Amino acid sequence: MSPAKKRARAYDPVKIRAAVQGQFGNVREAVRTLAPEQLALPTRLGEWTVRELVAHIGMALTAVHRALDRPAPARQDAVLLDWPFATAASSSAIDDFTRGLAEHHPDLDAYLADIDRTLADLLDAHPGTRLLETNAGALPLADYLVTRTVELVVHTDDLNAAVPGLDVTYDRQALAACTRLLADALAVKAPGGSTEVRIPPYAVVQCVEGPRHTRGTPPNVVETDPLTWIRLATGRVAWTDAVAEAKVSASGERADLGALLPLMG
């Protein structure tokens, strides 16, 4: 059994669906307020503008539509924790697809509204056990929706960073699921029990080879907040910068996670 299977965390599919729809709704409300000059602003994602970022957020959900349009795989051959490590391989194709979407959907509000409506219909029509072909392999729909919380939360943060004064809120369940999935991915990448990584109030994981902690205060402890953790895990913030800015506290000889981050490209 792979480390990913051993460390699999259970997610409530009803809460995850609500989280995906809730966070997408938060983005929709914010996009309605953006003026053309704001949509033309640069983002921290290479050459993408805010318009292309919003188009990509929509694309992250239409990935469900596209997967459900294809025949169901014969069997599951991946687990949820395979997904964070499979995203980098698709980056070039995603960039091209995103630019095309931005060009073909000048009315972003209508584009997002249609996604919202059709996604609800699709989720009503298909059980969470329905297998989908994803970039990580064949996964159940319920698991794939957990990955959508990562896409939505990460890119909501990108949107907030790009537009001065914008403050798109984070659905609590979406933020929790995103934090937990990325924390568990770290434990898969660096299995062990010598270091405790705390991301209150959502996650605590043990990782890194070395003497296993069993009682009392762990000798190696890393602690940070959810958004800083998500930025570290996705390469938005460098480990050294986060430590220097006191966004991360790290104590112990095995508490330096810089060589393990980011987890996703």
Number of C-alpha atoms within 10 A of each C-alpha: 5 9 15 19 14 9 14 15 12 7 14 11 15 10 14 22 20 14 25 23 21 19 23 27 16 17 24 22 12 18 21 12 11 15 9 10 9 16 19 15 14 17 20 14 14 8 10 18 21 27 27 23 24 27 24 23 23 24 20 20 22 17 14 20 16 13 15 18 10 10 10 16 15 10 13 15 12 18 18 23 24 19 20 21 15 16 15 13 12 11 12 9 9 16 15 10 14 22 17 13 19 20 12 12 14 12 10 20 17 13 18 24 15 12 18 18 10 13 17 12 11 13 16 10 9 13 12 17 11 15 25 26 24 18 17 19 18 21 26 22 22 23 22 22 21 23 22 26 30 25 19 28 27 19 19 24 18 19 25 17 14 20 17 10 8 14 15 17 15 19 20 13 19 28 21 22 24 25 27 22 23 23 25 22 26 24 21 22 17 17 19 18 19 22 31 25 22 20 23 13 10 17 18 16 18 24 23 22 13 12 11 16 16 9 6 6 9 17 16 20 20 21 18 19 16 21 17 18 26 27 18 24 24 19 15 18 16 16 24 13 12 17 15 11 10 11 16 20 16 20 15 13 11 18 20 18 18 12 7 14 17 20 19 16 16
